[in-house]
Amino acid sequence: MAKLNIDRQESEFLNEAIAHWEKNHLVDTEQAEKLRSSYDVKGFDWMRLAKYSIWVALFCGAIAIGSLIVDDAVIKWIKNLYDTPDIVISILSAVAAIGLFYLGRKREKQYPEKVFSNEATIFLGVFFTASCIAYLGKTFDNGSGHYSILFLVSVFVYGVLANRMNSRLIWLFALVSFGSWFGTETGYQTNWALYFLGMNYPLRFVLFGLILVGTCHLLKGKKWFAYFWELTYVVGMLYLFMSLWLLSIFGNYGSLDVWWQIKQISLFYWGIISAAVAGAFMLYGLKFKDVIAREFGITFLIIFLYTKYFEYFWDHTNKTLFFGILALSFWLIGRKAEKIWNINAKKQSQAENN
């Protein structure tokens, strides 16, 4: 039987689990030894190296393409192609996208272990899909400026592709397109005014994030949505908490010129609201063992508190004292976390002894 090749952290977890089972006579000594000998600790995390190498390759490729575009000879060539009809570019992009999706799907079946190179192929397919939709929109553009429709089309296209190809990466682009549609559509409906129903952009996306998170809770447990549920929940929380963070800084002001003229202390209530929402999610996560809600709540509660601390005290506090207070506060947080961890570890140890 081939041995599992796992990293050191995973091996430590398995060793502790096997020792616990052996101590409580769930497995005998012989079985425990067989389990321990069924895996090896790998010396280097090649999977992580592969992941980062693929993404760095894509990033460097984008830079290379950008550098190529600014070349004089290439610029002249692009000018010659300027009169190419938008519909032709759209069709060529569609053909490229279909080819890349087909190749990515085929590679997933033939080489399932090549996770990151397969995802890179799918990513390029997503890129050409966006190009296809954009140029298709230019083809039928009537000058209305209602380009939010393109984002809405992208939502459905990416949604169908994600469902058919069982791809979380494509589903992520569907969620990003959904947020882009919401932002541009609310802007278009108000003729790009500063407010939509009295809300600036951060406040609109707080509402958008709440709707997305609420929808996730309504669909929790649905078999057809299970594969995409966690990713949708995380993205919804990102929309919500990033918008709350911006709202705590800028308030419900739509213009930076107006915001510069007000005192930051006058926006304190937005900070309180943001911290209260983060605290509520943290308590919900702790009570119902919702790891995502708990981690987002704790993380952004700390971010909100320190953002306000920087806003109100940075200019009026000696820098040595300022960073000394930060160091002390983080040390106290660490001590408190350590104390909670020790209490839980002690309870677990007592339960094992009993």
Helices and strands as residue ranges (DSSP letters): E 4-6, H 8-23, H 29-36, E 39-41, H 46-69, H 72-80, H 86-110, H 115-139, H 148-165, H 168-189, H 201-219, G 223-225, H 226-250, H 256-261, G 264-267, H 268-288, H 291-313, H 319-353
